[in-house]
Amino acid sequence: MRQSPSARFFLVAGLLVVLGLALWAVYPEAGATSGAGSGAAQAGAGSQPAPAQGADAPTYEVFPAGTGSEGQKQLPEGQQLAKYRVENGVKVFELTALPVKWSTGDKEHEAWTFNGTVPGPQIRVKEGDRVRVIVKNKLPEPTVVHWHGMHVTNAMDGVPMVTQDPIPPGGEFVYEFVAKPSGTHMYHTHFNVLKQEGKGLFGTLIVEPREPEPWSYDKEYSLMIADGELGYTINGKSFPHTVPIKLKVGETARFRLMNIGNQIHPMHLHGFDFKIIAKDGRPLPQPMEANTLDLMPGDTADVLVTFDRPGTWAWHCHVISHVEDSKGNMMGLIQIIQVEE
């Protein structure tokens, strides 16, 4: 029996669809490595194919911890302060994304870092400063940087395939913006985020206000809370290796809390209440007092604490699995505050 032309057409079309689905199943990455569309920023380097996986994956160098951090000032809470130079009135910072051997305390990991540390160096500028950040990529895959909480121009927002092409391995991208608004912010990768951010590719960005703030304090500390591949960490370390913060009785401290992780962390302070003065970098019209603060993923919060009694006080996540292992050993998201007479 002869088939009609229309029947032969549908038969051939059906076979082509089946063949296409089979090829897609075997090669799902086909067609996914092209550059950004015409709407993407043209200042950065072109996109690159995803790195090979498995036995054929390329080898790459993993550097010692701290590589690239030379000349950065150590801060008492365990972070480092980014260095910069001034060129024609612009504050110029350099960040190099690179893999390093990083210890969270009891365990050593391959971390992906900015300038060799977790978190990356703290960028600290004044509101209204002109800022330039030169980002170099020594990772084995592309990356970008997003300026979390900052009011940058669209081309500087650091979203791959939307505002720029990813920075390829060996490439670089120059970000430029005016520092605003003031407050506690972050910077972090926005490419292959679960992997790259989970391995430590993030840092603190603080914009000091031009006008005086309505509160006063004696000391200031920044705490970045993370929960990725490196485990539960505060400033890149897991308890009991989180860096103790030392204060005197009667001192008031400002804490800048940042949740760069993917889980909710209710941070509870033993022995004291704190005053919440800012959320996501913005001052609250009416500060509130509490001793537990829920930090959602991506949240930042500023709190003030006056320590009127001596002691060794714990500040920890109240999700118990984030601070205690299956054997009852304390670990993870615990910050120790040592208050002395």
C-alpha positions as CSV (number, residue, x, y, z in Angstrom):
1,M,0.0,0.0,0.0
2,R,1.5,3.3,-1.0
3,Q,1.8,6.1,1.6
4,S,0.4,9.5,0.8
5,P,2.9,12.4,0.6
6,S,1.5,13.9,3.8
7,A,2.0,10.6,5.7
8,R,5.6,10.3,4.4
9,F,6.2,14.0,5.6
10,F,5.0,13.2,9.1
11,L,7.0,10.0,9.3
12,V,10.2,11.8,8.3
13,A,9.4,14.7,10.7
14,G,8.9,12.3,13.5
15,L,12.2,10.6,12.9
16,L,14.0,13.9,12.9
17,V,12.4,14.9,16.2
18,V,13.5,11.6,17.8
19,L,17.0,12.0,16.4
20,G,17.2,15.6,17.7
21,L,16.1,14.5,21.2
22,A,18.6,11.7,21.2
23,L,21.4,14.1,20.3
24,W,20.3,16.6,22.9
25,A,20.3,13.9,25.6
26,V,23.9,13.0,24.7
27,Y,25.2,16.5,24.1
28,P,23.1,18.8,26.4
29,E,25.6,21.6,26.2
30,A,25.4,22.0,22.5
31,G,24.4,25.6,21.7
32,A,24.9,26.8,25.3
33,T,28.4,28.3,24.8
34,S,27.6,31.2,22.5
35,G,28.2,34.8,23.5
36,A,25.7,37.1,25.0
37,G,23.1,38.8,22.9
38,S,23.4,42.2,21.5
39,G,21.9,43.7,24.7
40,A,24.9,42.5,26.8
41,A,27.7,44.9,27.8
42,Q,30.6,44.7,25.4
43,A,33.3,45.9,27.9
44,G,34.1,42.4,29.1
45,A,35.7,39.4,27.5
46,G,33.6,36.9,25.5
47,S,31.9,33.9,27.0
48,Q,33.7,30.6,27.1
49,P,32.5,27.0,27.0
50,A,32.0,25.2,30.3
51,P,35.1,23.3,31.4
52,A,35.2,19.6,30.7
53,Q,34.2,17.2,33.5
54,G,35.5,13.9,34.7
55,A,38.7,12.2,33.6
56,D,39.2,14.7,30.7
57,A,38.9,17.8,33.0
58,P,41.9,20.1,32.7
59,T,44.3,20.4,35.6
60,Y,44.9,23.8,37.2
61,E,47.1,25.2,39.9
62,V,45.8,25.5,43.4
63,F,47.7,28.2,45.3
64,P,48.7,28.5,48.9
65,A,46.2,30.3,51.1
66,G,46.8,34.1,51.2
67,T,48.2,34.3,47.6
68,G,47.4,37.7,46.4
69,S,46.7,39.2,49.8
70,E,50.2,40.8,50.2
71,G,49.9,44.3,51.7
72,Q,46.4,43.9,53.0
73,K,45.8,44.8,56.6
74,Q,44.6,42.1,59.0
75,L,41.3,43.0,60.8
76,P,40.7,41.7,64.3
77,E,37.6,39.6,63.3
78,G,39.6,37.5,60.8
79,Q,38.9,39.5,57.6
80,Q,41.5,41.6,55.7
81,L,41.2,45.2,54.5
82,A,41.6,45.6,50.7
83,K,44.4,47.9,49.6
84,Y,43.9,50.5,46.8
85,R,45.6,53.3,44.9
86,V,44.2,56.6,43.7
87,E,44.4,57.4,40.0
88,N,43.0,60.8,38.9
89,G,40.6,60.8,41.9
90,V,39.5,57.2,41.4
91,K,40.1,54.6,44.1
92,V,41.4,51.5,42.2
93,F,41.2,48.1,43.8
94,E,42.4,44.8,42.3
95,L,40.7,41.4,42.9
96,T,42.1,38.1,41.6
97,A,39.8,35.1,41.6
98,L,42.0,32.1,42.2
99,P,41.8,28.6,43.9
100,V,43.8,28.2,47.1
101,K,44.3,25.6,49.8
102,W,42.1,26.9,52.6
103,S,41.7,25.6,56.2
104,T,38.4,26.2,58.0
105,G,40.0,24.9,61.1
106,D,40.0,21.2,61.3
107,K,39.6,20.6,57.6
108,E,41.5,21.8,54.5
109,H,39.5,22.6,51.3
110,E,40.1,23.8,47.9
111,A,38.5,27.3,48.2
112,W,37.8,29.7,45.3
113,T,38.8,33.1,46.6
114,F,39.3,36.7,45.9
115,N,43.0,37.5,46.6
116,G,43.6,34.2,48.4
117,T,41.3,34.5,51.5
118,V,37.8,33.6,52.6
119,P,36.1,36.0,52.6
120,G,37.9,38.2,50.1
121,P,39.4,41.5,51.2
122,Q,37.0,44.0,52.7
123,I,36.5,46.9,50.3
124,R,35.9,50.0,52.3
125,V,35.1,53.4,50.6
126,K,33.2,56.6,51.3
127,E,29.8,57.4,49.9
128,G,30.3,59.2,46.6
129,D,33.7,57.9,46.0
130,R,34.6,56.9,42.4
131,V,35.6,53.3,42.5
132,R,37.3,51.1,39.9
133,V,37.8,47.3,40.5
134,I,40.0,45.4,38.2
135,V,39.0,41.7,38.4
136,K,41.4,39.0,37.0
137,N,40.3,35.4,36.7
138,K,42.7,32.6,37.5
139,L,40.0,30.1,38.1
140,P,39.5,27.1,35.7
141,E,36.1,28.4,34.6
142,P,34.5,31.8,33.9
143,T,33.3,34.1,36.6
144,V,31.9,37.6,37.2
145,V,31.4,39.9,40.2
146,H,28.1,41.3,41.4
147,W,28.0,44.3,43.8
148,H,25.2,43.2,46.2
149,G,23.2,46.2,47.5
150,M,25.0,48.8,45.3
151,H,23.3,51.2,43.0
152,V,25.6,50.7,40.0
153,T,24.9,51.3,36.3
154,N,23.4,48.3,34.5
155,A,26.6,47.4,32.6
156,M,28.5,47.1,35.9
157,D,25.9,44.9,37.7
158,G,27.9,41.7,37.0
159,V,25.2,39.3,35.7
160,P,26.5,36.9,33.0
161,M,24.7,36.8,29.7
162,V,22.6,39.8,30.8
163,T,24.9,42.7,31.5
164,Q,28.2,41.3,30.5
165,D,29.9,38.2,29.1
166,P,31.6,36.1,31.8
167,I,35.2,36.7,32.4
168,P,37.1,33.7,30.9
169,P,40.0,32.0,32.6
170,G,43.0,34.2,32.1
171,G,40.8,37.2,31.3
172,E,39.9,40.3,33.2
173,F,37.1,42.9,33.5
174,V,37.1,46.4,34.9
175,Y,34.1,47.5,37.0
176,E,33.6,51.2,37.6
177,F,30.9,52.8,39.8
178,V,30.1,55.6,42.2
179,A,29.9,54.2,45.8
180,K,26.3,54.5,46.9
181,P,24.2,54.0,48.9
182,S,26.1,54.0,52.2
183,G,25.9,50.9,54.4
184,T,26.9,47.3,54.8
185,H,27.0,45.5,51.4
186,M,28.7,42.5,49.8
187,Y,30.4,41.4,46.6
188,H,30.2,37.9,45.2
189,T,30.3,35.8,42.1
190,H,27.2,35.6,40.0
191,F,28.4,32.7,37.7
192,N,27.8,29.0,38.6
193,V,26.8,30.5,41.9
194,L,26.1,27.3,44.0
195,K,29.6,26.1,43.2
196,Q,31.7,29.3,43.2
197,E,30.0,31.1,46.1
198,G,29.9,27.8,48.0
199,K,33.7,27.5,47.6
200,G,34.3,31.1,49.0
201,L,34.1,33.6,46.2
202,F,32.6,36.5,48.1
203,G,33.6,39.5,50.2
204,T,32.5,42.5,52.3
205,L,31.8,45.9,50.8
206,I,31.3,48.8,53.2
207,V,30.3,52.3,52.1
208,E,30.8,54.8,54.9
209,P,28.3,57.7,54.9
210,R,29.3,61.2,54.1
211,E,27.1,62.6,56.9
212,P,27.5,61.7,60.6
213,E,25.4,58.8,61.8
214,P,23.1,59.2,64.8
215,W,24.7,56.5,66.9
216,S,28.2,56.0,68.4
217,Y,30.2,53.0,69.2
218,D,33.8,52.1,70.3
219,K,34.6,49.2,67.9
220,E,33.3,47.6,64.7
221,Y,33.4,44.1,63.3
222,S,32.1,42.4,60.1
223,L,30.9,38.8,60.2
224,M,30.2,37.0,56.9
225,I,28.1,33.9,57.5
226,A,28.3,31.1,54.9
227,D,27.0,27.5,54.5
228,G,28.4,26.2,51.2
229,E,31.0,23.6,50.3
230,L,33.4,24.9,53.0
231,G,30.8,24.0,55.6
232,Y,29.2,26.4,58.1
233,T,31.7,29.2,58.6
234,I,32.0,32.8,60.0
235,N,34.6,34.7,58.1
236,G,35.9,31.5,56.6
237,K,36.4,29.6,59.8
238,S,34.3,27.0,61.6
239,F,34.1,26.9,65.5
240,P,36.2,26.4,67.5
241,H,38.4,28.1,65.0
242,T,36.3,31.3,64.5
243,V,38.4,34.3,65.6
244,P,37.3,35.4,69.2
245,I,36.3,39.1,69.4
246,K,37.8,40.8,72.5
247,L,36.1,43.8,74.2
248,K,36.2,45.6,77.5
249,V,33.3,46.0,80.0
250,G,31.3,49.1,79.1
251,E,32.3,49.2,75.4
252,T,29.7,49.3,72.6
253,A,30.4,47.4,69.4
254,R,28.9,47.6,66.0
255,F,28.5,44.3,64.2
256,R,27.9,44.1,60.5
257,L,26.2,40.7,59.9
258,M,26.0,39.3,56.4
259,N,24.4,36.0,55.2
260,I,26.1,35.0,52.0
261,G,24.8,31.5,52.3
262,N,21.7,29.7,51.0
263,Q,20.0,28.9,54.3
264,I,18.3,31.0,57.0
265,H,20.4,31.7,60.1
266,P,18.7,33.0,63.2
267,M,21.7,34.5,65.1
268,H,21.2,34.4,68.8
269,L,23.4,36.4,71.3
270,H,23.8,35.0,74.8
271,G,23.6,37.3,77.8
272,F,22.7,40.6,76.0
273,D,20.2,42.3,73.8
274,F,21.3,44.2,70.7
275,K,19.8,47.1,68.9
276,I,19.2,46.6,65.2
277,I,20.0,49.9,63.4
278,A,20.1,49.0,59.7
279,K,18.8,46.4,57.3
280,D,20.4,45.7,53.9
281,G,22.6,48.8,54.4
282,R,19.7,51.1,55.0
283,P,19.1,52.8,58.5
284,L,15.9,51.7,60.2
285,P,13.5,54.6,60.9
286,Q,12.9,52.9,64.3
287,P,15.7,50.7,65.7
288,M,14.5,47.7,67.6
289,E,16.0,45.6,70.3
290,A,16.3,41.8,70.2
291,N,18.6,38.9,71.1
292,T,17.9,36.8,68.0
293,L,17.9,38.0,64.4
294,D,16.8,35.9,61.4
295,L,19.2,36.4,58.6
296,M,17.7,35.4,55.2
297,P,20.0,34.5,52.3
298,G,21.5,37.7,51.0
299,D,20.5,39.7,54.1
300,T,22.8,42.2,55.8
301,A,22.1,43.8,59.2
302,D,23.9,46.2,61.5
303,V,23.5,45.9,65.3
304,L,24.8,47.7,68.3
305,V,25.7,45.8,71.6
306,T,26.8,47.4,74.9
307,F,28.6,44.8,77.0
308,D,28.2,45.7,80.7
309,R,29.3,42.3,82.2
310,P,32.5,40.3,81.7
311,G,32.5,36.8,80.4
312,T,33.0,34.5,77.4
313,W,29.7,34.9,75.5
314,A,28.4,32.9,72.6
315,W,26.7,34.3,69.5
316,H,25.5,31.5,67.3
317,C,23.0,30.3,64.7
318,H,20.0,28.7,66.5
319,V,19.5,26.0,63.9
320,I,21.2,23.4,65.9
321,S,22.5,21.3,63.0
322,H,24.5,24.4,62.0
323,V,26.4,24.5,65.3
324,E,26.5,20.9,66.4
325,D,27.5,17.6,64.7
326,S,25.8,14.2,65.0
327,K,28.0,13.4,68.0
328,G,27.1,16.5,69.9
329,N,30.4,18.3,69.2
330,M,30.0,22.1,68.8
331,M,31.1,23.4,65.4
332,G,30.1,25.7,62.6
333,L,28.3,29.0,63.2
334,I,29.5,30.0,66.7
335,Q,31.2,33.4,67.4
336,I,32.8,33.9,70.7
337,I,32.8,37.3,72.4
338,Q,35.3,37.7,75.2
339,V,34.5,40.6,77.5
340,E,37.1,41.6,80.1
341,E,37.2,44.0,83.0
